[in-house]
Amino acid sequence: MKLLTKIFHNFFLPKIANFFKSVIYFIFILIFSKNLIANNEKSESSILDRLPTSIFATVNEEVISIYDLILRSNLFSASSNIKIDENFNTNILPELISGVIDEKIQWQEIKKNNIFVNKQQIDKAIANIEKGNGMEIGSLREFLKEKKSDISILEKQIETSIGWQQLISNKFRSQVIIEESDIDRIHNNLKSNIGKQEFFIEQIFISFENRNPKEASNKINNLYKQIQQGGDFLSIAKQFSDRSSGKVGTIGWIPEIDLDPKLLDQIKKIKINEISSPIKAESGYYIVNIKGKRIIGEEIIDKVSLFQIDLIDENEETLSKLKENNNCSDLEKFSKEYGGTNSGPLGFVKYNELSPELKKIIKKLKINQISNLIKLDSSEFRIMICDMNKIAPTIPSKFKIEEILVSQRLDTISRQYMSELRTNAVIDIRI
């Protein structure tokens, strides 16, 4: 009953507002909702336990089967680390179903407007997912099979996402006019921001647009609860978050001047890799994960050349001799006598690809300085920085600023357009 009630609120209540002047339609909707609830009361089993070949719903006469929902649920469970149980059925499944129905509506519009998504774009997105999760290229297919899902479900999600963005751009880009004065104002603000903070942000954003405040609050609090229970932040963000500047999940570096003041106040208090509780801002609710903080205009580490030393014997004499090494050449000679098999030069490595623990240590070290003993996983070693490459952050070009402003406007248009399509869709839930 809870599931059906949530689906009813997501897809049918908006229609009541549009048809309120018509008593016939109003009565029809009320009767329909009662039938849904009555049908659900006949069985307490989860929707996912129903016969896979049975039809869950039709959207503009196109079928969504129970099997579709099972595969989608298994895919989300595998990626988010949220197991399918009573909590999943009550709190996650309704939102998942809402997403499936929205995607069906979007896909119908994509086909209607003859939008074609190149398979190479889909394959590239899949490869990026594998790389981001430390998987071998091509291994995701087998992984999803083991989790009782199918890569075709993920491919369809990606295809719909890319196609929808292309559709919105094709249909509305010409209507978005960005004034030169707006670009100049932001560009000048960025220049004046040198010396101020910026933050690398991952976020879940639930917009107030096309939602009543209670619905937005319930949704963000439910997602926060799933994260607290061990759900994967980015997987939940990619499935349920609204877009912000054309992005979902990983937003990237944002100067403090571009943040909502209410959001900025909270972000400044959050430690790196700490996930915030829901934050109410002007445009919606946020849950943020701060992955980095830096000063605008300050040089940042790009690459470091490292030498790793693993001492055979950690005695007082060896440690005393270790301190006498003033550079990596000295340390290399020293390691041949006192170092273990894991000792040696690591060459230049990308700073951003290092573990958070190593980043902290390197940031405090000077070139040719030996670190204290580092205990990482099952290894113990020391490092010396042989060389370091730094780069100064550049202020985005006016062209890049225009791109960002266009993305923000198109995000708003996309949500409005989707709300209109959802309201006009004929959705028949048959369970």
Buried (B, 14 or more C-beta within 10 A) or exposed (E): EEBBBBBBBBBBEBBEEEBEEEEEBBEEBEEBBEEBEEBBEEEEEBBBEBEEEEBBBBBEEEEBBBBBBBBBBBBBBBBBBBEBEEBBBBBBBBBBBBBBBBBBBBBBBBEEEEBEBEEEBBEEBBBEBBEEEEBEEEEBBEBBEEBBBBBEBBBBBBBBBBBBBBBBBEBBEEEBEBEEEEBEEBBEEBEEBEEEBBBBBBBBBBBBBBBEEEBBBBBBBBBBEBBEEEBBBBBBBBBBBBBBBBBBBBBEBBBBBBBBEEBBEBBEEBEBEEBBEBBBBEBBBBBBBBBBBBBBBEEEBEBBBBBBBBBEEEEEEBBEEBEEBEEBEBBBEBBEEBBBEEBBBEEBBEBEEBEEEBBEBBEEBEEBEBBEEBEEEEEBBBBBBBEBEEEEBEBBEEEEBBBBBBBBBBBBBBBEBBBEBBBEBEBEBEB
